[in-house]
Each structure stands twice: as structure tokens, then as C-alpha cells.
Amino acid sequence: MENRPEETLDPDDWSLVRDVAHEIVDDAVRHVSGVRDRRVWQEMPEAVRGSFRAPLPVEPTSLGDVYREFRETVLRYPMGNIHPRFWGWYMGAGNFTGALGDFLAAIDGSNLGGGNTAAAEIDRQVVAWLKAMTEFPDSASGTLTSGGSMANMVGLTVARNAMAGIDVRQEGVTSLPQPLRFYTSDQVHSCHQKALETLGLGSRALRLVPSDKDFRMDLSALKSAIEQDRAEGWKPACVIATAGTTNTGSIDDMQAIGDLCRREGLWFHVDGCIGALIKIAPENRHLVDGIETADSLALDPHKWLHAPFEAGCAVVRDAKRHFQTFTLHGDYLEEKPRGVASGEYLFDYGFELSRGFKALKIWLSLKEQGVAKFGRLIDQNIAQGAYLTRLIEAEPGLELMAPTAINIVCFRYRGDMTDETRLRALNTEIMLRLQEAGTAVATDTVVRGRHCLRAAINNHRTRREDLELLVGETLRLGRELEGTFPM
């Protein structure tokens, strides 16, 4: 053992690595610059799928061969969300500079749990920029997260601890003097129920408030729910407003909800993962007035800032409460007055001690493009949502299923059909054929009990001609299938 040569993962010949790296960059530029000319999505052949069931590699393979396998088996079969006609779920389309940022972050290699490093300073600066974009005060705190679910989890954890009436960290939720109640619209994202279950409060702690005809939280119903719960022994703790619901993009009246929370002594949390950054859009920023008054806010830079996955952020108005919710240091994590362990630890504001350098891709993109351009792109997507809505309304064979609040359009092919079961089956088939042909990716949902297709236009590469193609192909497929579709 003592005579065995010491090994490293570094190559014997860096020039070979440089050649492969150049090949990777050239292919990456071709992949992104030519995205419009490819299918949005395609099914993997069984041979490709089978290649991912190969056994554990024991002996080495050259980097060039490994990369070429990736190019043939992975790069050819992506989800497709960087494509201009991908409008599924709510994704963001990434950007090339952000991808370079992820590469450079990996080269830097820093763990952003803390430390006296330039990477940690960039992390703090990006959080400060996100606070400025949403008009939170400089005194607020924030932390970058994996995405919106974790950002909401951070905010709701602070809310739980602030409203518990006891030291939850010491006593635990079983010592709560009263069960806590959190209120939100019936249009809320499912991550909030998951968060409250994980926080030990249970799904019963989340009370769903009916939404109005525009899918916004009904304020009268909210007030009644709070009064009823107090009378029945619950402790109303927090209202979760949504700035851009997943189903329809509706935005709750955050000014009114914030006022109510202040009168009632409740925590005001905003799930702004879809719409918070409308704050930087010159034509539409008024839609999210009041978001800046929240006690906590969740947002997603990998949506309308188009950072490559993954990137979320939680912002908390009361930095002291935020810190007290998460700070915990073992003997191995003592702060020092000098050296690499000096300065603030970033993990004191969230769950993760190991934290990647996800700030860099946001920092590079904002420095390169400027925040004003991202604001204009948000306005552009909202205008495209309105354009698609007009195209649908102009076609007797199509039906708009919900008001278009921002950039999410819910619709379906209707034709001459009236049976809801047949309409669901037909529109599902239209959606699948659009995906399988590589034409476009829309997804589906249920709005007020009725199934429909859903296009979330959160893509800086989308053009109006793409939306015209979606409408044309939906009509073509609907007409082709309608007469032969089973009863």
C-alpha cells in the first residue's frame, strides 16, 4: 500500500481535456442557437432508453467517448423547455450566459454555506438585487433556494415560529397552546400543503378560501373564515396570497390582504414564484402592487429571469426572526474573526448547509442584459398571452376557459361537442399529438371542474407566429379527430 502511486482525478494530459471542452462549447452553441429548427420534444427510442440501464462502470472510459455518448443519448432528448414553443407547466427557458455561469460556478467549486469568499459576496449581492426588484427594504434578509417550493417552505417556517406563541425550536409543535391556521385561495399551489405537513402542523392547518369569478381569493370569505376559526379555538396565523396562480395566473389583491393581516395581527406571506418579478415590468408592474408589504415572499429566478434550473429565493422582512429560525452552529462551524471562516454564514437563513453557487448564473445574466430588458421580456410574455387569448376568442371552434390575467391561457377545442367526458378525451389527445409531433408542448389542467389545455408563455424565445401555429394545429387536429372520436 505504501508503494502504490498516489492518484488524482486530474488528467495526465490537460490538452486532451481542452479539446473535448472546446467540442462541448461548440456543440452547446449549436444546440441553443438552432433550437427553433428542432422538434420541441421527442420520445426516446428503446435502444436509447435501454442504454441508461447499463451496469456500474468499473474501468475508465475516455472523456471524449463519454461526452459523445451524452450527446447522442441525452442532448437529443431533452424536456424541451428552452424551445420557443414549450409552454408546459411554468418553466422558464434558460439563457446561454446563465449556463456558462453554472459551468464557472462548478469550476470555482465553492460551498455557499458560508465563508469569507467572493462567491459568498455574489450570493449576498444577488439577494440584495432581488430585494430591490421587489421593493423590499435593505434591512430585509433573504436566501437563495433550489426553487419555489423550498422558498415557500423557508417563509412559512419563519411564519410558524413567529406566530406560535412559544419557542417552537425548543418545545416543538406538540406544545402549541392553540392549533395554528394558515389561509390561502383554493387556487394555491400544492407545495403549501406539503410545507405545512412537513412543519408538523398537518394539512388541516391549511384552510382553503374560495376564489371569485376571476380566480382571486375572496376577501369576504377570508374574513369570515378567520372569525369562525377564532371562535372555534384555532389561532389564525398567516395568510398566503398568490401572485400568479399556477392554473390561471390570477393575482390576489395583495394590498387588501396585507391591510387585513396588519389589522388582524397575522403574518402576510406571498407566493410570488410566478408573478413577483412583474414588479420590474414597466407596463404591468401595477398588477402586483402590495407585494412589497409582505412579511415574507417566495420567488423564482428560474422563471422570469430565465436562470437555468435551479434557482429560487425567499425574502423575509424581519431579518432577526429569519436568522433566529434557522441559525445553529456545531463546534466544527465556529465563526472566526479572520480567515476563511470569518463573516456571516449563509446557511443561517435556510435548511441547507451544503449550498451550490447558484447566484453566479443570475449575477452574470443580470450584469450582461440589465434588469430593464428582463422587465420588457415580462411585458412581452404578458402581451403574447393577450394575443393568444384574442386568437382563441376569434375561433368558434375554440373556447377560452378562464380569464387571462397575465401569461397563462386556458382553452380547449370545442367544435360542436357538448359532452364533457368526450371533450376531455379529445383535448387530451390533441395535447399528446402536439407533443409527440414535436410541434408544441402545452399541458392540461382542470378549471372549475372542466378539463382544458393550458399554455404558460414564460419563454423569451416565443414569437407571435408560434402562437398562431398552436391555434392552427389545435383546430386542425380537433376537426380531424372530432368526427371519429368515440362516444
N, C-alpha and C positions, 0 to 999 in steps of 0.2 A: 504493500500500500504506500509506503513512504517513497518508493522509487517510481510510482506511477506519475506520468506527466500531468501537471495541472491543466485544466480545461477552461474554456470560456465560450460564451455564445457569440462572441465577435468573430467575424470571418477571418480566414487566413489571408484572403486577398480582397481588400476593400474595393478594388476596381471592378470586380465582378458584381458586387452589390450595387455599385454606382450605375452600371449598365442596366441592371434589372430595374432600379429605381427610375431611371430615365424612361424605360419602356412603360412602366406603370403610369408615370405622369403623362406621357404621350397618349396612352390609351384612355386615361381619365379625361383629358381634354376632348378627345373624340367622342367619348361616351356622353358627356354633358352637352357639348356643342351640337351633337347630332340627335339629341333626344326627340325632337319633333318628328324626325323621319322614321322613328321606330314605332312598333306597337306599344300601347300603354302597358299591357300585361300579356303574358303568355304562359300556358300550362307547361310544366316541365315534362319532358319525355321520361318514361320509366327508367331508361338507362341512366339518365342524369340523377333521378331520384335515388336510384339504387347505389350510385357512387357515394352517397352520404352514409351508407351502411357499411362502408369498408372498415376493417378492424383497426385497432390502435396501431399507429405507426411506431415501430421499434427502431428501425435503422433510418439514417438520414436520406433526404431527397434534396436535390439542388434547388435553391431558391427560385431559379428561373422556371423549373418544371412545376414547382408548387404554385407559382403565380399563374402560369398558363392554365393549370387545372382550375384555379379560381376564375379566371377569365371565361373559360368555357362552361363552367357549371354553376357559377354564382352570378357573375355580372350580366349574363344573358337573361336571367330570370328574376328580376327584382320585383318588389311590390309595385313600383311604377310611380310613386308619389312625386318624383321630380318632373314627370311628364306634364305638358300643359293641359292635357285632357284627363288628368286624375283629379276627381272631385269627391272621393270617398271619405267617409268619416269626417275628420278635420285634421289635416296632416301638416301643412307647410311643405314647401318644395325645395328646401335647402338652398345653398349657393356655393359656388366653387371656392370662394375665398374662405368661407367657413370650413370647408373640407380641408383646405390647407392648414387652417387653424388647428383642426383635430390632429393632423399629422405633426405639426410643430409642437403641440401640447404633449404628444406622446414622446417626441424627441427630448423635450425639456424634462419630462418624467416626474415632475413634482407631484407630491401628495398634498392636496389642498386642505387637509385637516387643520393645518396651521403652519407656523414657521415664518421666519424672517426672510422672505424670498420675494423676488419681483413678481412671481406668479400670484402670490397672495395679494399683492398690491393691485394687480389687474383684476382679481376676483372682487375686491372691495370697490374698485372703480366702476366695474360693470354694474354691481348692485346699486351704487350711487346714481349711475346713469338711469337705471330702470326706475328708481325712486323719482328722479327728476321728470322722466317721461310721464309718470302717472300723478305728478304733482304732490307726492308725499314730502314731508319736511325732511331736511338734512338730518334731524335728530332721530328719525326712524331707523330701524335696523332691517336687515334682510339677509337672505341666504339663497344661494343657487341650489337647485334640486334636480332630480332626474326628470321631472315633468310636473304636470298639473296635479296629478293625484297626490304626489308627495308634498307639493307646495300647499295644497289644501290641508293635508294632514298636519303640517307644521303649524299653520294658522289656527286650526281647530284644537290642537293640543294646548297652545297658549291660551285660547279662549276657555277651554275646560279648566285649566289651572287657575286662571284669573277669576272665574265665576264660581268655583267650587265652594268657597266659604271655609275651606280647610287647606292644610298643606298636603295636596294630593301626592306629591313626590314622597312624602314620609308616611302618610296614613293610608294611601290607596283609595280607590273609588268605593270600596265597601264601607268606608267611613263617612261618605257624603251624608250630611244632615237631611238633604232633600234630593230626590232624583232630578237631574238636570234635563231641560228640554231645549232642543235646537229646532228652529223653524226655517223652512225653505219651501220654494214652489214645488208643485207636483211635476215640474219640468226639470228638476235638478239632475245633475249627473250622478251616476251610481257610486262614484268614489266617496261621496259624503257619507252614505250609509256604511260603506266599508270602513271609513275612518272612525266613525263613532263605535262600531263594533270592535275595532282594534283598540280603541281607547278605553274599552271596558264599560262603556255606557249602554251598549246594546242598541239594536235597531229601533226599539221603542222610544229611544231618546230623540229620534228624528221625526218631527211632525210635519207632514206634507200639507201645505196650504194650497187650496185651489187656485188655478190661474184664470185670468179673464179671457175674453174673446181674442186678445192679441197675445196670449200665452205669457203674460206677465203676472207676477204674484199679486193676488187680490188683497189689497191693503185692509179692507173691512174684515175679510175673513181672517187675516193675520191678527188684527186687534182682538177679534172675538176668541181666537184660539188662545192667545196669551191670557186673557181674562179667565177663560174656562180652566186652563191649566193651573193658574194660581189658586183658584177656588178648590181644585181637586188635589192640592198638595204638591204639585210639581214646582220646580224653580225655573222659570223662564231664564235662559242663559244667553242665547245667541240667535241672531237672525242671519241666515246665509242668503245674500242676494246674488243673483246671477247676471253677469254682464256678457250676454250671449249664450243662450241655452243651446245644448247640443242638437236638439231636434229641429228647432226653427230659427235660432239666432236671436230670439227675443231678449230684450234687455229690461230688467226690473227697474222700477222707479227708485233709484238709489238715493236721491235727495230725500224723498219722503220716508224711505225705510231708515235712513240714517237719523233723520229727525225723530222718528218713533223710538229707535233704540236709545237715543240720548234721553228722551222723556221717561222711558221705562227702565233705564239702567241696564240695558242689555248690550252685549258685545256685538259689534257690527262687522261681519266678515263678508268679503266679496270674492266669489269665484269668477275671476276675470280671465280665465285661461283662453277663452275665445276673444273676448272683446275689450279687455283692459287697455290694450295699446291703440284702440281707436282714439285715445287721448292725444296721440301725435298726428292724427289725420286732420288736416285743416278744414275740410268740408264737413266732416261728420263728428268732430270731437264733442259737440254738444250732446250726442247720444249717450255719453257716459258721464255726464255731469253728476257730481256727488260721489264718484268713486274715490276721490281724494280725501273724503271724510271718514273712510273705513278705519276700523281698528286693525284689521289685517286684510291682506289681499294676496291672492294667488294669480300668477300669470305665466304664460308660456312663450319664451323667445323662439322656440322651435315652431311656432305657428306664424304669426305675422312679422316676426323679424327673420324668419326663414333660416334660423340657425340649424345646421344638421342635427339630427337626433343624437343625444337628448339634451334638453335644456329647459328647466323650469325655474321659478323664483317665488319665494314667499317674502312679503314685506310686512313688517309689524310696526305700528305707530309707537308703541311703548317699548323702547329698546331694552329697558331694565327688566320688564316682565318677560320679554323674549329670552334674554340671557338667563334669567333665573329658571326658566322652564327646562333648559337643556344642559346648562353647564355642569360638568362633572370631570374631575381630573384624578387619575391614579398617580401613584408615586412616580411612575415612568413617564408622566406627562406634566411635570412641573414647569411652570413658566420661569424663564431666566431673564435677568436684566440685560444680558448681552448674548451675542451668538445666535445660532440658527433657531433656538427655541425662544427667542425674545419676541415680544409683541403679542397681539391678540390672537387667540386660537379661533379659527373659523368654525370648528366643529362645535363650539359653544352655542351655536344658534340652530342646530338641527340634529338629526339622528345619526348621521354618518361621520365616522372618524376618518375612514378612507374616502377621499373625495378627489375625483379627477379634475383636471384643469379645463373644465368646460367653458370657463369665462373667455378663453382666448379666441374661440371662433366667433363669439359675439363681439368682442373688442375689435378684432380685425375688420369684421364686416361693417360695424358702425363707423370706424375710422375711415375705411375706404369709401363708403357710399354716403355717409352723413344721415342723420336721423330724418331730415326733411324728405329724402327720397323714400324712405320706408313709410312715412306718413302718406305720401302721394300714392304709393302702391296699395295701401289700405283703402284709400278713397277709390282707386281704380277697381279693386275687387268688389267693393260695395256697388259701384256703378254697373259693373258686369252682372251682379246679382239682380239689379233692377232691369237690366237689358234682357236677361234670360226670362224674367217674370213677364215682361211685355211680349216676348216671342210666344210664350206659353198661352197667355191670355188671348192672343190673336188667332190661336188654332182651336177650332171647335172640337177636334179630336183629343185635345189635352185638357187637363183640369188642374188648376192651382189648388193645393190642399191646405195652405196656411198663408197668412200674410208674410211677405218677405221683409224682415226687419233690417237685415244687413246683407250678408252674402250667402245665406243658406236658403235654397229654393226647394220647396217640397211640392211635387207634382206627380201626375200619373197619366198614362194613356187611358182614355175613357171610351172613345169611339161611340158605338151605340149600345154598349153594355151597361147593365144596371146591377147585376148580381155581384155582391161584394166578394164572395169567395172566388168567382171566376176572375174578377178584376185583380185580386191579389195574385192569383196564379199566373195570369197573363203578364202583369208588370214584373213579377219576379223573373219570368222567362226573358222578357225584354232586357232586364238588367244583366242577366247572366250571358245573354248573347252579345251584348255590347262589350262585356268584359272579355269573353272568350275570343271575339273577333279582334281584340286589341284596339277597338275604336275609342272607347272611353270607359272610365271607372266612375260610375255613380253607385251609391249604396242605397239601402232602403230603411224605412222605419215605420212606425205606426203613430199617426196623429189623430187624436180624438177618436180612437178606436178604428180608424181606417188606414189601411196599408197604402204606402206611396213610395215613390222614388225620391231621392234626396241628393242634391248637388251642393257641396260646400266649396265655393270658389275661393280657395285660400292658396292661390298659386300665382306667382309673379310672371309666369310664362304664358298664362292663358290669354287668348285674344277673342274678340267677339266672333270671329269665324269659327272658333272651336265650339262655342255655344250654339251657333246656327247648325253645325254638324250634329250636335247632340239632339237637338229638336228634330231635325230631318230624319235621322236614323231611328229615333224613338217612334216617330209617325210611320216610317216605312215598316219597321218590324211589327208595330201594333196592327197595321192594316193587313199585313201578310199573315199574321197569326190569328186575328180575331175570328175570322170565319171558320177556321178549322179547330179552334181551341175547344177542349172537351167541356161539356156542361157540368 
